[in-house]
Amino acid sequence: RMKKQLSIGGMSCMHCQKHVQDALNAIDGVHAEVDLDNAVAEVQLTNEVSDETLKQAVADAGYTVTAIEEKTC
C-alpha cells in the first residue's frame, strides 16, 4: 500500500471538502480523507493509481492539486 498527500487549492467550505473527498474515493483502489483546515487530502492506494489520475479527479470536482508528496507507510 502506498500513501500520498495532495495539497488542494480552492477549497473553502465543508461542501468543497466533500466534493474532493467523493471525487478521490470514486477512483478504484483509493481511500481518501480530506482535511479542509490544512487543504490536504491524505490518500491511501491499494492499486496503482497515477498522479495524473488523482489530479484529474480533483480538477473534475472543480479544484486544483498544487503538490503531491509520497509518504512511507
C-alpha positions, 0 to 999 in steps of 0.5 A, spaced: 500 500 500 502 506 498 500 513 501 500 520 498 498 527 500 495 532 495 495 539 497 488 542 494 487 549 492 480 552 492 477 549 497 473 553 502 467 550 505 465 543 508 461 542 501 468 543 497 471 538 502 466 533 500 466 534 493 474 532 493 473 527 498 467 523 493 471 525 487 478 521 490 474 515 493 470 514 486 477 512 483 478 504 484 483 502 489 483 509 493 481 511 500 481 518 501 480 523 507 480 530 506 482 535 511 479 542 509 483 546 515 490 544 512 487 543 504 490 536 504 487 530 502 491 524 505 490 518 500 491 511 501 492 506 494 491 499 494 492 499 486 496 503 482 493 509 481 497 515 477 498 522 479 495 524 473 489 520 475 488 523 482 489 530 479 484 529 474 479 527 479 480 533 483 480 538 477 473 534 475 470 536 482 472 543 480 479 544 484 486 544 483 492 539 486 498 544 487 503 538 490 503 531 491 508 528 496 509 520 497 509 518 504 512 511 507 507 507 510 
